[in-house]
Amino acid sequence: MISFLFWNVYDRHLEDRVARLAVARNVDVVMLAESATSPVQMLEALNRDGDRRYTYPFTEGDRIQIFTRFPESSLIDFFNSPLNRLTIRRLRVRPTLDILLCVLHFQSRTN
């Protein structure tokens, strides 16, 4: 079974907490909104412990970060909204299974 974690971290540096939770729960895809942590720093935290390595596949958007333990080429940008609040990706789990992954960060009064 594939496991997902979405977390709006509200511009806080929570990379260690996110990493501990992701490793403890064996999360395959980590999706972060409003992350103050750079993708490089998050990858360092995610890959500090655990057997499987996370990657940060290329994306045009930057408001939503997605990290995965699947090969980097398996998460393909499909659509990014002009304000980067919606990203749609195709996640190729295996040759016979694709998942359409949509991550939406709703607009709030504060951002």
N, C-alpha and C positions, 0 to 999 in steps of 0.2 A: 504494500500500500504506500502511496505517495503522501507525504505530509507537508503542510504549508503553514507558515507563520506570517501573519500581517501585524505590523505594529506601527502606530503613529507615535513617534518618539518626541514630538513637539520641540524640535530644535535642541534637544539635550544630548549630551555625549553618553550614550548608554551601551556602547559597543561591548563592554564586558558582560553586562546583563543579557543582552541579546545573544551573544555567543554562548554563554552558559546554558541558556534556555534551548537554543537551537541544538547544541550537542547533547544535552540531557534528554531531549524529546526526539532526537534522531530526525530533525527537520530536513527535508530535501530542498525546499524553496523558501527563502526568507525575503519578505517584501517589506520595505520600510518607507514610511512617509515622513516628510519633514525632518530628515536626518541631518544633524549638524556634523556628523562624522563623515569624513571622506571615504569613498569606496576602498581606497588602499588601506586605511586604518581599520575599516570594518573587516576586510579580508584577513588582515593580520590577526585580529581578535577571533574571527570564526575559525581560522586554521591553526590556532595555537594548540588546541586539544582536538582529539578525535582522529579517526583513521581516514575518513574520506575528506578530500579537499573541496572547499567552496571556490567558485569562480564568479566573476562579475562580467557577464557578457555585454558586449557593446550595445549602447542604446543612444538614440537621439535625445531622449528626455533626461532630465536630471532631478525632477522633484520627487520621483518615486525610484528607489533603488531596489533592484532584484538580484539576489545572490542565489546560486544553485550548486548542488553537488553533482548535477548531471554535467556532461561535457559542455564546455562553453558554446560550442556550435549547436547545441540542442535547444537553446532559447533564442528565438529569432524575433526581432522587432517586426511587428505587423502594422501598428498604428500608434502614434503619439499625438494627443490633442495639442492645439496651439499653445495652451497655457500649461501644458505638462501635468494636468490633473488626472488624465486618463492614459493608460498605456495598455495596449493589447499585444500580447506575444503568443507565438506558437511554441509550445514546449513539446519537443519530440522525445518521448520517454523510451520508445523502442521503435524499430522500423514499422511496426503495425499499429502503433498507438501514438496519436498526437492529442494534446490538450490545448484548448484555446484558453489562455490565461488573461483575464481582464482585471486590472487593478485601478480602482478609482479613489481619488482623494477629493472628497466633497469640499466645496468652498464653505468656509465658516465666517463668522463675523470678525474674527481676529486675524485671518490671513486670506 
